[in-house]
Amino acid sequence: MQQLISLAKSLGCDVEENPVLAKYTTFHIGGQAPLLMDVPASAAPKLLKTIQEMGQSIFWMGKGSNLLISDKGISQIVLRLKQENPIRISEKSLTCDGAAPLIGVCKAARDAGLSGLEFAYGIPGSVGGGVFMNAGAYGGEIQDVFVAAKVLFPDGSVDTIFAEEMDFGYRHSALMEQGGVVLETTFLLTPKDKEEITKTMEDFLSRRKEKQPLEYASAGSFFRRPTGYYTGALIEQCGLKGFRVGDAAISEKHAGFLVNLGSATCQDVKAVANEVKRRVLEKTGVTMQPEVRLIGETWEE
Ligand SMILES: Cc1cc2nc3c(=O)[nH]c(=O)nc-3n(C[C@H](O)[C@H](O)[C@H](O)COP(=O)(O)OP(=O)(O)OC[C@H]3O[C@@H](n4cnc5c(N)ncnc54)[C@H](O)[C@@H]3O)c2cc1C
């Protein structure tokens, strides 16, 4: 492991041994990993190869805003991309690193008078995480503006993948099956009056502040929206607003959010999620699936 750490440092990585991952997720939940490394995208292929040759596995983390990590921690080495390059804008296209924060990219598009990313203003993830998840809100999704991404695949190859190869769907991309980490992305945007873009972004942000329990740690909407239903309404209809196990609870403000009231554990969150699933199915016949990605264990354990 010390050899890997030395190599990583020589490649410009920041390294933390035995990090507590709770510090790096918006849920503030998660045990330790053996190693956390912040990696410049240019060094990622070499590091990936070295770690694989050691027989170790890797978990690529973005900004940790859609993750529920096991209290027992995980055995994988956690890698996060470092933002290396500035956002590049030319006429109607915007290209940025996978590590770039989505909110910063929305602001850069606005400042350049380019429309299309307004929906994402307020989503607290990275661009790479947004592409992987096909993040969306207020009628927009990443797939609407995505042109191509430079991806580092698990076999060590780096290739450009275009929209038609991404199999985008509701909170789905081909990367979920194929693996691969987004090093860089290009979006196609539309010129528009800056004032109008700003107005739309501010409107979306104020709707978030009004409706979402942003005062608590969470991973955003906990469950996927079942076709034909609103998750929050279904949960509320089953009398589960405020339902709580330990410090994990269904938000009183927005039943689609499962919040950490202070010191919730992964087990608490799973207990709430599994019970909500059970009761919603029993009362309404609708099966709910988490949108949040559980790392290091399974929902059934
Ligand atoms: C308050 C709040 C509000 C939210 N609102 C929304 C919303 O409106 N709409 C929405 O869709 N989501 C929302 N989310 C969820 C979350 O912000 C998004 O899913 C976001 O896209 C996750 O990005 P991330 O960088 O945090 O990824 P992480 O949570 O770190 O990782 C999520 C998945 O993406 C993968 N990943 C991360 N980076 C990369 C990369 N560079 N290349 C390939 N895969 C990668 C990880 O391996 C993991 O499987 C919200 C979350 C919070 C806390």
The ligand as an SDF file (V2000), in Angstrom:
LIG
                    3D

 53 58  0  0  0  0  0  0  0  0999 V2000
  -30.2220   18.3130   -1.4040 C   0  0  0  0  0  0  0  0  0  0  0  0
  -30.0840   17.4270   -2.6220 C   0  0  0  0  0  0  0  0  0  0  0  0
  -30.8490   17.6860   -3.7510 C   0  0  0  0  0  0  0  0  0  0  0  0
  -30.7330   16.8750   -4.8780 C   0  0  0  0  0  0  0  0  0  0  0  0
  -31.4930   17.1620   -5.9640 N   0  0  0  0  0  0  0  0  0  0  0  0
  -31.4100   16.3780   -7.0640 C   0  0  0  0  0  0  0  0  0  0  0  0
  -32.2130   16.6550   -8.2250 C   0  0  0  0  0  0  0  0  0  0  0  0
  -32.9660   17.6120   -8.2680 O   0  0  0  0  0  0  0  0  0  0  0  0
  -32.0840   15.8110   -9.2760 N   0  0  0  0  0  0  0  0  0  0  0  0
  -31.2420   14.7420   -9.2860 C   0  0  0  0  0  0  0  0  0  0  0  0
  -31.1720   14.0140  -10.2870 O   0  0  0  0  0  0  0  0  0  0  0  0
  -30.4780   14.4630   -8.1900 N   0  0  0  0  0  0  0  0  0  0  0  0
  -30.5370   15.2450   -7.1040 C   0  0  0  0  0  0  0  0  0  0  0  0
  -29.7670   14.9590   -6.0070 N   0  0  0  0  0  0  0  0  0  0  0  0
  -28.8980   13.7550   -6.0110 C   0  0  0  0  0  0  0  0  0  0  0  0
  -27.4570   13.9840   -6.5130 C   0  0  0  0  0  0  0  0  0  0  0  0
  -27.0440   15.3310   -6.3050 O   0  0  0  0  0  0  0  0  0  0  0  0
  -27.3110   13.6130   -7.9830 C   0  0  0  0  0  0  0  0  0  0  0  0
  -27.6290   12.2640   -8.2020 O   0  0  0  0  0  0  0  0  0  0  0  0
  -25.8900   13.8730   -8.5020 C   0  0  0  0  0  0  0  0  0  0  0  0
  -25.8850   13.7480   -9.9020 O   0  0  0  0  0  0  0  0  0  0  0  0
  -24.8350   12.9210   -7.9120 C   0  0  0  0  0  0  0  0  0  0  0  0
  -23.5490   13.4310   -8.2630 O   0  0  0  0  0  0  0  0  0  0  0  0
  -22.2840   13.1980   -7.3050 P   0  0  0  0  0  0  0  0  0  0  0  0
  -21.1090   13.8050   -7.9600 O   0  0  0  0  0  0  0  0  0  0  0  0
  -22.5680   13.6500   -5.9360 O   0  0  0  0  0  0  0  0  0  0  0  0
  -22.1580   11.6220   -7.3580 O   0  0  0  0  0  0  0  0  0  0  0  0
  -21.9710   10.6080   -6.1280 P   0  0  0  0  0  0  0  0  0  0  0  0
  -23.1400   10.7050   -5.2340 O   0  0  0  0  0  0  0  0  0  0  0  0
  -20.6240   10.7850   -5.5350 O   0  0  0  0  0  0  0  0  0  0  0  0
  -22.0200    9.2240   -6.9070 O   0  0  0  0  0  0  0  0  0  0  0  0
  -23.2310    8.7610   -7.4860 C   0  0  0  0  0  0  0  0  0  0  0  0
  -22.8750    7.7040   -8.5240 C   0  0  0  0  0  0  0  0  0  0  0  0
  -22.2040    8.3650   -9.5950 O   0  0  0  0  0  0  0  0  0  0  0  0
  -20.9520    7.7240   -9.8530 C   0  0  0  0  0  0  0  0  0  0  0  0
  -20.0060    8.7580  -10.2830 N   0  0  0  0  0  0  0  0  0  0  0  0
  -19.5910    9.8420   -9.5760 C   0  0  0  0  0  0  0  0  0  0  0  0
  -18.7320   10.5730  -10.3200 N   0  0  0  0  0  0  0  0  0  0  0  0
  -18.5940    9.9300  -11.5010 C   0  0  0  0  0  0  0  0  0  0  0  0
  -17.8430   10.1700  -12.6980 C   0  0  0  0  0  0  0  0  0  0  0  0
  -17.0180   11.2170  -12.8320 N   0  0  0  0  0  0  0  0  0  0  0  0
  -17.9780    9.2950  -13.7030 N   0  0  0  0  0  0  0  0  0  0  0  0
  -18.7960    8.2160  -13.6170 C   0  0  0  0  0  0  0  0  0  0  0  0
  -19.5160    7.9380  -12.5090 N   0  0  0  0  0  0  0  0  0  0  0  0
  -19.4200    8.7830  -11.4800 C   0  0  0  0  0  0  0  0  0  0  0  0
  -20.5380    7.0830   -8.5410 C   0  0  0  0  0  0  0  0  0  0  0  0
  -19.6740    5.9830   -8.7420 O   0  0  0  0  0  0  0  0  0  0  0  0
  -21.9010    6.6450   -7.9770 C   0  0  0  0  0  0  0  0  0  0  0  0
  -22.2740    5.3880   -8.4720 O   0  0  0  0  0  0  0  0  0  0  0  0
  -29.8450   15.7680   -4.8680 C   0  0  0  0  0  0  0  0  0  0  0  0
  -29.0780   15.5210   -3.7340 C   0  0  0  0  0  0  0  0  0  0  0  0
  -29.1720   16.3360   -2.6180 C   0  0  0  0  0  0  0  0  0  0  0  0
  -28.3300   16.0510   -1.4030 C   0  0  0  0  0  0  0  0  0  0  0  0
  1  2  1  0
  2  3  1  0
  2 52  2  0
  3  4  2  0
  4  5  1  0
  4 50  1  0
  5  6  2  0
  6  7  1  0
  6 13  1  0
  7  8  2  0
  7  9  1  0
  9 10  1  0
 10 11  2  0
 10 12  1  0
 12 13  2  0
 13 14  1  0
 14 15  1  0
 14 50  1  0
 15 16  1  0
 16 17  1  0
 16 18  1  0
 18 19  1  0
 18 20  1  0
 20 21  1  0
 20 22  1  0
 22 23  1  0
 23 24  1  0
 24 25  2  0
 24 26  1  0
 24 27  1  0
 27 28  1  0
 28 29  2  0
 28 30  1  0
 28 31  1  0
 31 32  1  0
 32 33  1  0
 33 34  1  0
 33 48  1  0
 34 35  1  0
 35 36  1  0
 35 46  1  0
 36 37  1  0
 36 45  1  0
 37 38  2  0
 38 39  1  0
 39 40  1  0
 39 45  2  0
 40 41  1  0
 40 42  2  0
 42 43  1  0
 43 44  2  0
 44 45  1  0
 46 47  1  0
 46 48  1  0
 48 49  1  0
 50 51  2  0
 51 52  1  0
 52 53  1  0
M  END
$$$$
